[in-house]
Each structure stands twice: as structure tokens, then as C-alpha cells.
Amino acid sequence: MSTEFALDLRLARRKSGFSQRDTAHLLALNRSKLSLLETGLRLPSLVQICTLSLIYGRSFESLFAAIMDEARSSLRQRILSMPTTTRTYAGSLNREHSIERLARSLAVEPDDHGGA
């Protein structure tokens, strides 16, 4: 997991004025599990992510920007190697449009991958 994420999480807690004990209580965790989150040794669950966003008054994307960047980077690489041949059936009719939409949202040129 990203060290930047862990540092951001710790900084958000400190800026809020909460102690680890306070935040652990609000997350229904013990302090040692919160410490694992803040040192980057453990990823939070989806419920914990939402709760942390509420506790610190920050959007999900701002609080987890480093993880979102990692996910975008991985998708950028994988979209470039999309299979070009797929079986056509009713459920695949929007495939090309979806690939192009995803490529645009990731700022990848649609012509740069095998699927569009």
C-alpha cells in the first residue's frame, strides 16, 4: 500500500485534533488496527473508508488520492492491452463505447489500445 496514503491518513487525523484512541473508537477498532492503517500495513475496508471520510470531513478521492492514482495507472496499462477479438453477443454491444469512455476518463488515446 502507498506510504503517501498512510501519511495522508495520519496527517488528516492530526489536523482534526483526534488522537488515535478517538479515531479508533469512531471506527470501532482497537488502536493497534488503526496504527496498521496509518503505517500502511493494512488497507481499510469500504465501510472504514466511508467512515474516515466522514470523520475527517474530506472527500473519498482527496483522502485516498494516492490509491486512486495507483488504480488509474494500473488501468492505463491494462487498457492498452485489451483483447482485440471477442465473441459478439447481446451483452457485448456496448464494449467499444465502454472502452473508449474508460480511455477518455483515464486520458489514454483510444487508438493506443487494442480494443478500440
N, CA, C and O atoms as a Tinker XYZ file with bonds, in Angstrom:
   464  protein
     1  N      0.846000   -1.174000    0.000000    73     2
     2  CA     0.000000    0.000000    0.000000    64     1     3
     3  C      0.886000    1.230000    0.000000    63     2     4     5
     4  O      2.042000    1.167000    0.418000    81     3
     5  N      0.363000    2.324000   -0.456000    73     3     6
     6  CA     1.099000    3.567000   -0.592000    64     5     7
     7  C      1.468000    4.178000    0.758000    63     6     8     9
     8  O      0.624000    4.328000    1.640000    81     7
     9  N      2.737000    4.523000    0.897000    73     7    10
    10  CA     3.187000    5.222000    2.096000    64     9    11
    11  C      2.562000    6.607000    2.145000    63    10    12    13
    12  O      2.262000    7.129000    3.219000    81    11
    13  N      2.369000    7.197000    0.963000    73    11    14
    14  CA     1.733000    8.515000    0.886000    64    13    15
    15  C      0.323000    8.466000    1.478000    63    14    16    17
    16  O     -0.081000    9.377000    2.200000    81    15
    17  N     -0.423000    7.399000    1.171000    73    15    18
    18  CA    -1.760000    7.231000    1.741000    64    17    19
    19  C     -1.697000    7.203000    3.257000    63    18    20    21
    20  O     -2.463000    7.897000    3.926000    81    19
    21  N     -0.793000    6.407000    3.799000    73    19    22
    22  CA    -0.674000    6.281000    5.251000    64    21    23
    23  C     -0.327000    7.624000    5.884000    63    22    24    25
    24  O     -0.890000    7.988000    6.917000    81    23
    25  N      0.597000    8.360000    5.270000    73    23    26
    26  CA     0.962000    9.676000    5.797000    64    25    27
    27  C     -0.209000   10.646000    5.725000    63    26    28    29
    28  O     -0.431000   11.423000    6.654000    81    27
    29  N     -0.967000   10.606000    4.616000    73    27    30
    30  CA    -2.146000   11.464000    4.480000    64    29    31
    31  C     -3.183000   11.140000    5.544000    63    30    32    33
    32  O     -3.801000   12.039000    6.115000    81    31
    33  N     -3.369000    9.867000    5.804000    73    31    34
    34  CA    -4.337000    9.455000    6.811000    64    33    35
    35  C     -3.934000    9.952000    8.200000    63    34    36    37
    36  O     -4.765000   10.469000    8.947000    81    35
    37  N     -2.669000    9.793000    8.534000    73    35    38
    38  CA    -2.164000   10.258000    9.827000    64    37    39
    39  C     -2.265000   11.780000    9.930000    63    38    40    41
    40  O     -2.653000   12.313000   10.969000    81    39
    41  N     -1.913000   12.474000    8.846000    73    39    42
    42  CA    -1.986000   13.937000    8.832000    64    41    43
    43  C     -3.430000   14.411000    8.988000    63    42    44    45
    44  O     -3.690000   15.369000    9.715000    81    43
    45  N     -4.360000   13.756000    8.320000    73    43    46
    46  CA    -5.776000   14.122000    8.438000    64    45    47
    47  C     -6.245000   13.968000    9.881000    63    46    48    49
    48  O     -6.982000   14.810000   10.395000    81    47
    49  N     -5.813000   12.886000   10.529000    73    47    50
    50  CA    -6.199000   12.690000   11.940000    64    49    51
    51  C     -5.625000   13.785000   12.820000    63    50    52    53
    52  O     -6.323000   14.339000   13.670000    81    51
    53  N     -4.358000   14.093000   12.615000    73    51    54
    54  CA    -3.710000   15.117000   13.446000    64    53    55
    55  C     -4.331000   16.490000   13.221000    63    54    56    57
    56  O     -4.525000   17.249000   14.171000    81    55
    57  N     -4.646000   16.816000   11.952000    73    55    58
    58  CA    -5.291000   18.105000   11.661000    64    57    59
    59  C     -6.664000   18.203000   12.312000    63    58    60    61
    60  O     -7.104000   19.290000   12.687000    81    59
    61  N     -7.335000   17.068000   12.444000    73    59    62
    62  CA    -8.668000   17.061000   13.046000    64    61    63
    63  C     -8.599000   17.248000   14.563000    63    62    64    65
    64  O     -9.595000   17.598000   15.197000    81    63
    65  N     -7.419000   17.013000   15.138000    73    63    66
    66  CA    -7.272000   17.100000   16.588000    64    65    67
    67  C     -7.597000   15.807000   17.305000    63    66    68    69
    68  O     -7.534000   15.743000   18.533000    81    67
    69  N     -7.946000   14.773000   16.551000    73    67    70
    70  CA    -8.269000   13.492000   17.163000    64    69    71
    71  C     -7.007000   12.716000   17.488000    63    70    72    73
    72  O     -6.018000   12.770000   16.756000    81    71
    73  N     -7.057000   12.002000   18.587000    73    71    74
    74  CA    -5.980000   11.069000   18.918000    64    73    75
    75  C     -6.259000    9.752000   18.197000    63    74    76    77
    76  O     -7.344000    9.549000   17.650000    81    75
    77  N     -5.274000    8.867000   18.202000    73    75    78
    78  CA    -5.514000    7.537000   17.638000    64    77    79
    79  C     -6.646000    6.853000   18.390000    63    78    80    81
    80  O     -7.466000    6.152000   17.797000    81    79
    81  N     -6.682000    7.059000   19.682000    73    79    82
    82  CA    -7.734000    6.445000   20.504000    64    81    83
    83  C     -9.111000    6.949000   20.071000    63    82    84    85
    84  O    -10.051000    6.165000   19.944000    81    83
    85  N     -9.228000    8.277000   19.843000    73    83    86
    86  CA   -10.501000    8.857000   19.392000    64    85    87
    87  C    -10.950000    8.245000   18.066000    63    86    88    89
    88  O    -12.082000    7.784000   17.925000    81    87
    89  N    -10.028000    8.254000   17.095000    73    87    90
    90  CA   -10.368000    7.759000   15.764000    64    89    91
    91  C    -10.661000    6.263000   15.798000    63    90    92    93
    92  O    -11.592000    5.800000   15.140000    81    91
    93  N     -9.881000    5.513000   16.551000    73    91    94
    94  CA   -10.127000    4.069000   16.675000    64    93    95
    95  C    -11.524000    3.826000   17.244000    63    94    96    97
    96  O    -12.238000    2.935000   16.785000    81    95
    97  N    -11.905000    4.611000   18.232000    73    95    98
    98  CA   -13.239000    4.473000   18.824000    64    97    99
    99  C    -14.319000    4.746000   17.778000    63    98   100   101
   100  O    -15.282000    3.987000   17.664000    81    99
   101  N    -14.160000    5.827000   17.017000    73    99   102
   102  CA   -15.148000    6.189000   15.999000    64   101   103
   103  C    -15.239000    5.137000   14.896000    63   102   104   105
   104  O    -16.299000    4.949000   14.300000    81   103
   105  N    -14.124000    4.448000   14.623000    73   103   106
   106  CA   -14.098000    3.383000   13.616000    64   105   107
   107  C    -14.476000    2.018000   14.193000    63   106   108   109
   108  O    -14.580000    1.038000   13.456000    81   107
   109  N    -14.680000    1.956000   15.507000    73   107   110
   110  CA   -14.955000    0.694000   16.206000    64   109   111
   111  C    -13.800000   -0.295000   16.011000    63   110   112   113
   112  O    -14.007000   -1.483000   15.763000    81   111
   113  N    -12.577000    0.237000   16.133000    73   111   114
   114  CA   -11.355000   -0.559000   16.029000    64   113   115
   115  C    -10.557000   -0.415000   17.311000    63   114   116   117
   116  O    -10.822000    0.481000   18.112000    81   115
   117  N     -9.584000   -1.290000   17.512000    73   115   118
   118  CA    -8.634000   -1.023000   18.588000    64   117   119
   119  C     -7.492000   -0.186000   17.998000    63   118   120   121
   120  O     -7.321000   -0.128000   16.781000    81   119
   121  N     -6.729000    0.445000   18.857000    73   119   122
   122  CA    -5.661000    1.348000   18.402000    64   121   123
   123  C     -4.630000    0.645000   17.525000    63   122   124   125
   124  O     -4.111000    1.243000   16.583000    81   123
   125  N     -4.333000   -0.600000   17.820000    73   123   126
   126  CA    -3.311000   -1.284000   17.034000    64   125   127
   127  C     -3.759000   -1.468000   15.582000    63   126   128   129
   128  O     -2.927000   -1.395000   14.677000    81   127
   129  N     -5.032000   -1.703000   15.341000    73   127   130
   130  CA    -5.521000   -1.836000   13.967000    64   129   131
   131  C     -5.497000   -0.494000   13.249000    63   130   132   133
   132  O     -5.190000   -0.431000   12.059000    81   131
   133  N     -5.820000    0.585000   13.969000    73   131   134
   134  CA    -5.720000    1.918000   13.369000    64   133   135
   135  C     -4.267000    2.222000   13.037000    63   134   136   137
   136  O     -3.976000    2.806000   11.993000    81   135
   137  N     -3.365000    1.834000   13.907000    73   135   138
   138  CA    -1.944000    2.043000   13.658000    64   137   139
   139  C     -1.500000    1.331000   12.384000    63   138   140   141
   140  O     -0.682000    1.862000   11.632000    81   139
   141  N     -2.031000    0.135000   12.135000    73   139   142
   142  CA    -1.702000   -0.593000   10.900000    64   141   143
   143  C     -2.169000    0.181000    9.668000    63   142   144   145
   144  O     -1.491000    0.190000    8.641000    81   143
   145  N     -3.337000    0.835000    9.776000    73   143   146
   146  CA    -3.824000    1.666000    8.672000    64   145   147
   147  C     -2.906000    2.866000    8.461000    63   146   148   149
   148  O     -2.567000    3.209000    7.328000    81   147
   149  N     -2.509000    3.500000    9.563000    73   147   150
   150  CA    -1.706000    4.720000    9.480000    64   149   151
   151  C     -0.246000    4.464000    9.129000    63   150   152   153
   152  O      0.480000    5.398000    8.791000    81   151
   153  N      0.185000    3.232000    9.205000    73   151   154
   154  CA     1.558000    2.907000    8.790000    64   153   155
   155  C      1.589000    2.248000    7.419000    63   154   156   157
   156  O      2.657000    1.919000    6.903000    81   155
   157  N      0.420000    2.058000    6.836000    73   155   158
   158  CA     0.347000    1.497000    5.501000    64   157   159
   159  C      0.470000   -0.010000    5.446000    63   158   160   161
   160  O      0.680000   -0.568000    4.369000    81   159
   161  N      0.344000   -0.684000    6.576000    73   159   162
   162  CA     0.464000   -2.134000    6.602000    64   161   163
   163  C     -0.863000   -2.838000    6.381000    63   162   164   165
   164  O     -0.908000   -4.058000    6.219000    81   163
   165  N     -1.943000   -2.066000    6.376000    73   163   166
   166  CA    -3.276000   -2.637000    6.188000    64   165   167
   167  C     -4.143000   -1.645000    5.433000    63   166   168   169
   168  O     -4.083000   -0.443000    5.692000    81   167
   169  N     -4.952000   -2.140000    4.497000    73   167   170
   170  CA    -5.909000   -1.303000    3.784000    64   169   171
   171  C     -7.221000   -1.247000    4.553000    63   170   172   173
   172  O     -7.638000   -2.249000    5.134000    81   171
   173  N     -7.872000   -0.102000    4.567000    73   171   174
   174  CA    -9.171000   -0.025000    5.239000    64   173   175
   175  C    -10.250000   -0.701000    4.405000    63   174   176   177
   176  O    -10.140000   -0.803000    3.183000    81   175
   177  N    -11.290000   -1.158000    5.085000    73   175   178
   178  CA   -12.452000   -1.713000    4.384000    64   177   179
   179  C    -13.235000   -0.555000    3.761000    63   178   180   181
   180  O    -12.964000    0.612000    4.045000    81   179
   181  N    -14.189000   -0.883000    2.924000    73   179   182
   182  CA   -15.006000    0.150000    2.302000    64   181   183
   183  C    -15.776000    0.947000    3.352000    63   182   184   185
   184  O    -15.868000    2.171000    3.253000    81   183
   185  N    -16.319000    0.278000    4.340000    73   183   186
   186  CA   -17.040000    0.972000    5.416000    64   185   187
   187  C    -16.083000    1.888000    6.173000    63   186   188   189
   188  O    -16.453000    3.011000    6.517000    81   187
   189  N    -14.867000    1.433000    6.437000    73   187   190
   190  CA   -13.885000    2.270000    7.130000    64   189   191
   191  C    -13.492000    3.476000    6.286000    63   190   192   193
   192  O    -13.288000    4.566000    6.819000    81   191
   193  N    -13.386000    3.289000    4.980000    73   191   194
   194  CA   -13.068000    4.401000    4.085000    64   193   195
   195  C    -14.153000    5.469000    4.176000    63   194   196   197
   196  O    -13.857000    6.655000    4.323000    81   195
   197  N    -15.402000    5.041000    4.088000    73   195   198
   198  CA   -16.520000    5.994000    4.184000    64   197   199
   199  C    -16.533000    6.686000    5.545000    63   198   200   201
   200  O    -16.751000    7.895000    5.633000    81   199
   201  N    -16.301000    5.919000    6.591000    73   199   202
   202  CA   -16.288000    6.483000    7.944000    64   201   203
   203  C    -15.147000    7.475000    8.103000    63   202   204   205
   204  O    -15.338000    8.543000    8.685000    81   203
   205  N    -13.966000    7.145000    7.600000    73   203   206
   206  CA   -12.830000    8.068000    7.683000    64   205   207
   207  C    -13.125000    9.359000    6.927000    63   206   208   209
   208  O    -12.765000   10.442000    7.389000    81   207
   209  N    -13.771000    9.255000    5.779000    73   207   210
   210  CA   -14.133000   10.448000    5.021000    64   209   211
   211  C    -15.070000   11.337000    5.836000    63   210   212   213
   212  O    -14.932000   12.560000    5.836000    81   211
   213  N    -16.015000   10.718000    6.523000    73   211   214
   214  CA   -16.935000   11.480000    7.367000    64   213   215
   215  C    -16.218000   12.080000    8.579000    63   214   216   217
   216  O    -16.430000   13.244000    8.916000    81   215
   217  N    -15.383000   11.293000    9.222000    73   215   218
   218  CA   -14.669000   11.760000   10.424000    64   217   219
   219  C    -13.815000   12.986000   10.101000    63   218   220   221
   220  O    -13.833000   13.970000   10.841000    81   219
   221  N    -13.075000   12.927000    9.009000    73   219   222
   222  CA   -12.139000   13.995000    8.684000    64   221   223
   223  C    -12.728000   15.065000    7.779000    63   222   224   225
   224  O    -12.059000   16.052000    7.472000    81   223
   225  N    -13.971000   14.883000    7.348000    73   223   226
   226  CA   -14.628000   15.884000    6.520000    64   225   227
   227  C    -13.953000   16.076000    5.170000    63   226   228   229
   228  O    -13.912000   17.184000    4.636000    81   227
   229  N    -13.430000   14.999000    4.630000    73   227   230
   230  CA   -12.740000   15.055000    3.334000    64   229   231
   231  C    -13.400000   14.077000    2.377000    63   230   232   233
   232  O    -13.926000   13.043000    2.790000    81   231
   233  N    -13.368000   14.413000    1.104000    73   231   234
   234  CA   -13.941000   13.511000    0.113000    64   233   235
   235  C    -13.093000   12.250000    0.024000    63   234   236   237
   236  O    -11.907000   12.243000    0.354000    81   235
   237  N    -13.738000   11.193000   -0.429000    73   235   238
   238  CA   -13.029000    9.929000   -0.622000    64   237   239
   239  C    -11.805000   10.133000   -1.494000    63   238   240   241
   240  O    -10.708000    9.690000   -1.154000    81   239
   241  N    -11.996000   10.805000   -2.620000    73   239   242
   242  CA   -10.896000   10.947000   -3.575000    64   241   243
   243  C     -9.746000   11.765000   -2.995000    63   242   244   245
   244  O     -8.584000   11.464000   -3.270000    81   243
   245  N    -10.042000   12.792000   -2.199000    73   243   246
   246  CA    -8.932000   13.571000   -1.626000    64   245   247
   247  C     -8.213000   12.781000   -0.538000    63   246   248   249
   248  O     -6.992000   12.871000   -0.405000    81   247
   249  N     -8.959000   12.017000    0.230000    73   247   250
   250  CA    -8.354000   11.249000    1.314000    64   249   251
   251  C     -7.542000   10.069000    0.777000    63   250   252   253
   252  O     -6.534000    9.685000    1.371000    81   251
   253  N     -7.976000    9.501000   -0.335000    73   251   254
   254  CA    -7.327000    8.321000   -0.881000    64   253   255
   255  C     -6.749000    8.599000   -2.265000    63   254   256   257
   256  O     -6.755000    7.726000   -3.133000    81   255
   257  N     -6.251000    9.811000   -2.467000    73   255   258
   258  CA    -5.723000   10.221000   -3.772000    64   257   259
   259  C     -4.600000    9.305000   -4.253000    63   258   260   261
   260  O     -4.541000    8.977000   -5.438000    81   259
   261  N     -3.724000    8.895000   -3.369000    73   259   262
   262  CA    -2.597000    8.044000   -3.775000    64   261   263
   263  C     -3.087000    6.685000   -4.281000    63   262   264   265
   264  O     -2.564000    6.162000   -5.265000    81   263
   265  N     -4.083000    6.119000   -3.614000    73   263   266
   266  CA    -4.622000    4.832000   -4.038000    64   265   267
   267  C     -5.358000    4.991000   -5.365000    63   266   268   269
   268  O     -5.255000    4.130000   -6.239000    81   267
   269  N     -6.104000    6.095000   -5.523000    73   267   270
   270  CA    -6.788000    6.355000   -6.790000    64   269   271
   271  C     -5.773000    6.508000   -7.917000    63   270   272   273
   272  O     -6.004000    6.023000   -9.025000    81   271
   273  N     -4.656000    7.173000   -7.651000    73   271   274
   274  CA    -3.609000    7.326000   -8.668000    64   273   275
   275  C     -3.035000    5.969000   -9.070000    63   274   276   277
   276  O     -2.796000    5.719000  -10.251000    81   275
   277  N     -2.814000    5.096000   -8.090000    73   275   278
   278  CA    -2.312000    3.752000   -8.391000    64   277   279
   279  C     -3.310000    2.978000   -9.248000    63   278   280   281
   280  O     -2.923000    2.293000  -10.194000    81   279
   281  N     -4.601000    3.091000   -8.911000    73   279   282
   282  CA    -5.640000    2.391000   -9.673000    64   281   283
   283  C     -5.701000    2.927000  -11.103000    63   282   284   285
   284  O     -5.810000    2.148000  -12.050000    81   283
   285  N     -5.632000    4.254000  -11.268000    73   283   286
   286  CA    -5.646000    4.845000  -12.611000    64   285   287
   287  C     -4.447000    4.379000  -13.430000    63   286   288   289
   288  O     -4.586000    4.033000  -14.603000    81   287
   289  N     -3.282000    4.371000  -12.813000    73   287   290
   290  CA    -2.066000    3.950000  -13.507000    64   289   291
   291  C     -2.174000    2.500000  -13.964000    63   290   292   293
   292  O     -1.811000    2.174000  -15.094000    81   291
   293  N     -2.668000    1.635000  -13.095000    73   291   294
   294  CA    -2.828000    0.223000  -13.456000    64   293   295
   295  C     -3.819000    0.059000  -14.597000    63   294   296   297
   296  O     -3.583000   -0.715000  -15.525000    81   295
   297  N     -4.927000    0.785000  -14.529000    73   295   298
   298  CA    -5.924000    0.698000  -15.604000    64   297   299
   299  C     -5.376000    1.227000  -16.916000    63   298   300   301
   300  O     -5.662000    0.671000  -17.977000    81   299
   301  N     -4.584000    2.305000  -16.859000    73   299   302
   302  CA    -3.986000    2.843000  -18.088000    64   301   303
   303  C     -3.149000    1.775000  -18.784000    63   302   304   305
   304  O     -3.184000    1.651000  -20.009000    81   303
   305  N     -2.408000    1.019000  -18.012000    73   303   306
   306  CA    -1.573000   -0.034000  -18.591000    64   305   307
   307  C     -2.416000   -1.174000  -19.153000    63   306   308   309
   308  O     -2.149000   -1.669000  -20.248000    81   307
   309  N     -3.432000   -1.586000  -18.401000    73   307   310
   310  CA    -4.240000   -2.731000  -18.824000    64   309   311
   311  C     -5.138000   -2.408000  -20.011000    63   310   312   313
   312  O     -5.409000   -3.281000  -20.835000    81   311
   313  N     -5.604000   -1.161000  -20.108000    73   311   314
   314  CA    -6.489000   -0.822000  -21.229000    64   313   315
   315  C     -5.723000   -0.855000  -22.550000    63   314   316   317
   316  O     -6.307000   -1.084000  -23.609000    81   315
   317  N     -4.422000   -0.626000  -22.478000    73   315   318
   318  CA    -3.601000   -0.664000  -23.687000    64   317   319
   319  C     -3.466000   -2.075000  -24.249000    63   318   320   321
   320  O     -3.136000   -2.251000  -25.422000    81   319
   321  N     -3.721000   -3.074000  -23.417000    73   319   322
   322  CA    -3.568000   -4.456000  -23.873000    64   321   323
   323  C     -4.902000   -5.207000  -23.893000    63   322   324   325
   324  O     -4.936000   -6.429000  -23.753000    81   323
   325  N     -5.996000   -4.467000  -24.067000    73   323   326
   326  CA    -7.310000   -5.111000  -24.158000    64   325   327
   327  C     -7.331000   -6.063000  -25.339000    63   326   328   329
   328  O     -6.779000   -5.739000  -26.391000    81   327
   329  N     -7.952000   -7.229000  -25.199000    73   327   330
   330  CA    -8.056000   -8.164000  -26.318000    64   329   331
   331  C     -8.813000   -7.513000  -27.483000    63   330   332   333
   332  O     -9.803000   -6.811000  -27.276000    81   331
   333  N     -8.344000   -7.751000  -28.683000    73   331   334
   334  CA    -8.995000   -7.154000  -29.851000    64   333   335
   335  C    -10.136000   -8.008000  -30.362000    63   334   336   337
   336  O    -11.084000   -7.487000  -30.949000    81   335
   337  N    -10.064000   -9.297000  -30.152000    73   335   338
   338  CA   -11.136000  -10.157000  -30.631000    64   337   339
   339  C    -11.929000  -10.690000  -29.451000    63   338   340   341
   340  O    -11.389000  -11.271000  -28.509000    81   339
   341  N    -13.204000  -10.473000  -29.543000    73   339   342
   342  CA   -14.100000  -11.013000  -28.525000    64   341   343
   343  C    -15.317000  -11.577000  -29.238000    63   342   344   345
   344  O    -15.658000  -11.165000  -30.347000    81   343
   345  N    -15.938000  -12.493000  -28.601000    73   343   346
   346  CA   -17.168000  -13.066000  -29.142000    64   345   347
   347  C    -18.266000  -12.011000  -29.046000    63   346   348   349
   348  O    -18.428000  -11.385000  -27.999000    81   347
   349  N    -19.003000  -11.810000  -30.096000    73   347   350
   350  CA   -20.074000  -10.821000  -30.094000    64   349   351
   351  C    -21.378000  -11.478000  -29.653000    63   350   352   353
   352  O    -21.787000  -12.507000  -30.189000    81   351
   353  N    -22.009000  -10.870000  -28.681000    73   351   354
   354  CA   -23.322000  -11.302000  -28.200000    64   353   355
   355  C    -24.018000  -10.060000  -27.670000    63   354   356   357
   356  O    -23.400000   -9.000000  -27.572000    81   355
   357  N    -25.274000  -10.174000  -27.333000    73   355   358
   358  CA   -26.073000   -9.006000  -26.936000    64   357   359
   359  C    -25.407000   -8.199000  -25.820000    63   358   360   361
   360  O    -25.456000   -6.969000  -25.829000    81   359
   361  N    -24.794000   -8.879000  -24.875000    73   359   362
   362  CA   -24.169000   -8.178000  -23.753000    64   361   363
   363  C    -22.887000   -7.444000  -24.102000    63   362   364   365
   364  O    -22.403000   -6.645000  -23.301000    81   363
   365  N    -22.324000   -7.694000  -25.279000    73   363   366
   366  CA   -21.060000   -7.060000  -25.655000    64   365   367
   367  C    -21.235000   -5.871000  -26.590000    63   366   368   369
   368  O    -20.248000   -5.294000  -27.047000    81   367
   369  N    -22.474000   -5.499000  -26.879000    73   367   370
   370  CA   -22.721000   -4.439000  -27.856000    64   369   371
   371  C    -22.139000   -3.093000  -27.436000    63   370   372   373
   372  O    -21.762000   -2.303000  -28.301000    81   371
   373  N    -22.054000   -2.810000  -26.152000    73   371   374
   374  CA   -21.527000   -1.524000  -25.680000    64   373   375
   375  C    -20.037000   -1.573000  -25.361000    63   374   376   377
   376  O    -19.488000   -0.598000  -24.847000    81   375
   377  N    -19.377000   -2.684000  -25.654000    73   375   378
   378  CA   -17.974000   -2.867000  -25.269000    64   377   379
   379  C    -17.076000   -1.764000  -25.802000    63   378   380   381
   380  O    -16.330000   -1.152000  -25.038000    81   379
   381  N    -17.138000   -1.503000  -27.102000    73   379   382
   382  CA   -16.258000   -0.490000  -27.706000    64   381   383
   383  C    -16.512000    0.879000  -27.097000    63   382   384   385
   384  O    -15.572000    1.609000  -26.785000    81   383
   385  N    -17.782000    1.227000  -26.928000    73   383   386
   386  CA   -18.124000    2.511000  -26.313000    64   385   387
   387  C    -17.575000    2.591000  -24.888000    63   386   388   389
   388  O    -17.040000    3.623000  -24.482000    81   387
   389  N    -17.709000    1.511000  -24.140000    73   387   390
   390  CA   -17.217000    1.490000  -22.753000    64   389   391
   391  C    -15.703000    1.602000  -22.691000    63   390   392   393
   392  O    -15.168000    2.281000  -21.815000    81   391
   393  N    -15.008000    0.943000  -23.609000    73   391   394
   394  CA   -13.542000    1.043000  -23.661000    64   393   395
   395  C    -13.137000    2.485000  -23.975000    63   394   396   397
   396  O    -12.240000    3.033000  -23.334000    81   395
   397  N    -13.787000    3.088000  -24.944000    73   395   398
   398  CA   -13.470000    4.473000  -25.314000    64   397   399
   399  C    -13.761000    5.434000  -24.164000    63   398   400   401
   400  O    -12.975000    6.346000  -23.905000    81   399
   401  N    -14.888000    5.237000  -23.470000    73   399   402
   402  CA   -15.230000    6.088000  -22.325000    64   401   403
   403  C    -14.178000    5.952000  -21.222000    63   402   404   405
   404  O    -13.727000    6.949000  -20.659000    81   403
   405  N    -13.799000    4.727000  -20.924000    73   403   406
   406  CA   -12.783000    4.489000  -19.899000    64   405   407
   407  C    -11.451000    5.108000  -20.306000    63   406   408   409
   408  O    -10.782000    5.738000  -19.488000    81   407
   409  N    -11.069000    4.934000  -21.553000    73   407   410
   410  CA    -9.808000    5.511000  -22.042000    64   409   411
   411  C     -9.827000    7.033000  -21.909000    63   410   412   413
   412  O     -8.837000    7.633000  -21.490000    81   411
   413  N    -10.952000    7.661000  -22.266000    73   411   414
   414  CA   -11.050000    9.132000  -22.123000    64   413   415
   415  C    -10.931000    9.545000  -20.665000    63   414   416   417
   416  O    -10.250000   10.518000  -20.342000    81   415
   417  N    -11.599000    8.801000  -19.783000    73   415   418
   418  CA   -11.549000    9.173000  -18.362000    64   417   419
   419  C    -10.159000    8.977000  -17.768000    63   418   420   421
   420  O     -9.807000    9.619000  -16.779000    81   419
   421  N     -9.370000    8.089000  -18.371000    73   419   422
   422  CA    -8.005000    7.851000  -17.908000    64   421   423
   423  C     -6.986000    8.655000  -18.697000    63   422   424   425
   424  O     -5.785000    8.565000  -18.440000    81   423
   425  N     -7.463000    9.445000  -19.662000    73   423   426
   426  CA    -6.612000   10.261000  -20.530000    64   425   427
   427  C     -5.677000    9.402000  -21.362000    63   426   428   429
   428  O     -4.503000    9.730000  -21.532000    81   427
   429  N     -6.207000    8.295000  -21.880000    73   427   430
   430  CA    -5.476000    7.423000  -22.785000    64   429   431
   431  C     -6.124000    7.605000  -24.152000    63   430   432   433
   432  O     -7.349000    7.616000  -24.272000    81   431
   433  N     -5.308000    7.745000  -25.158000    73   431   434
   434  CA    -5.845000    7.857000  -26.516000    64   433   435
   435  C     -6.517000    6.550000  -26.904000    63   434   436   437
   436  O     -5.880000    5.501000  -26.806000    81   435
   437  N     -7.792000    6.563000  -27.347000    73   435   438
   438  CA    -8.480000    5.326000  -27.706000    64   437   439
   439  C     -7.751000    4.507000  -28.758000    63   438   440   441
   440  O     -7.845000    3.280000  -28.736000    81   439
   441  N     -7.032000    5.134000  -29.677000    73   439   442
   442  CA    -6.308000    4.401000  -30.727000    64   441   443
   443  C     -5.066000    3.684000  -30.180000    63   442   444   445
   444  O     -4.474000    2.858000  -30.875000    81   443
   445  N     -4.669000    3.997000  -28.932000    73   443   446
   446  CA    -3.456000    3.415000  -28.367000    64   445   447
   447  C     -3.683000    2.024000  -27.777000    63   446   448   449
   448  O     -2.721000    1.380000  -27.358000    81   447
   449  N     -4.911000    1.549000  -27.733000    73   447   450
   450  CA    -5.152000    0.212000  -27.163000    64   449   451
   451  C     -5.772000   -0.677000  -28.211000    63   450   452   453
   452  O     -6.308000   -0.214000  -29.218000    81   451
   453  N     -5.686000   -1.953000  -27.952000    73   451   454
   454  CA    -6.137000   -2.916000  -28.933000    64   453   455
   455  C     -7.638000   -3.046000  -29.075000    63   454   456   457
   456  O     -8.103000   -3.664000  -30.033000    81   455
   457  N     -8.431000   -2.476000  -28.141000    73   455   458
   458  CA    -9.854000   -2.734000  -28.150000    64   457   459
   459  C    -10.691000   -1.709000  -28.862000    63   458   460   461
   460  O    -11.884000   -1.949000  -29.044000    81   459
   461  N    -10.153000   -0.576000  -29.280000    73   459   462
   462  CA   -10.989000    0.428000  -29.917000    64   461   463
   463  C    -10.324000    0.967000  -31.155000    63   462   464
   464  O    -10.884000    1.831000  -31.830000    81   463
